[in-house]
Amino acid sequence: MVTEQEVEKTGYGITGDIGGIGRHTYYTPDGRRIRAIPAIRDYVLKDKAGKVIESGTRDANYDKGWLPVMPTEVKPHCDGCDNWHNTQEEVDTCISERSKKAKAWEKWAEKQKKGEAMEQAKETEDLRIKMLEMEGDMHTIMEQNEKLMKMLEAKSEEN
Ligand SMILES: [Zn+2]
């Protein structure tokens, strides 16, 4: 069977028909056969009063969308969401929607980056101006100091 070989080749991380013991046969909605160990989970159903009305085990493998029998109508697998859709059109839409979203996200991230860079440039410029102002102040202080020293010198010469 071609589908079995395909499972062994592509996988989805699931091993092929090896080992056998404890393995169950499942079918994917796209018509592939998978042999896997059941993922048995205990479950308890309680009523509103908290009384247990049902308990047992269930196979969590079915949560993945796997089926106990080969589906009569196969559904295409979607690489976008790693799930199955009813039609190939839905798969295409899902994938293109996803790439659109990814692109929008990239654009947004780029904008954010640009904004941050501009913000940083502005901060650097602000700092530069502050430094120049401080340099100017320092110069003024030095000049004043020099004048003051000269005045003091003149005064001491007078005495
Ligand atoms: Zn999808």
Residues whose N, C-alpha, C, O or C-beta is under 5 A from the ligand:
A	BS01	ZN	C78 G80 C81 C94
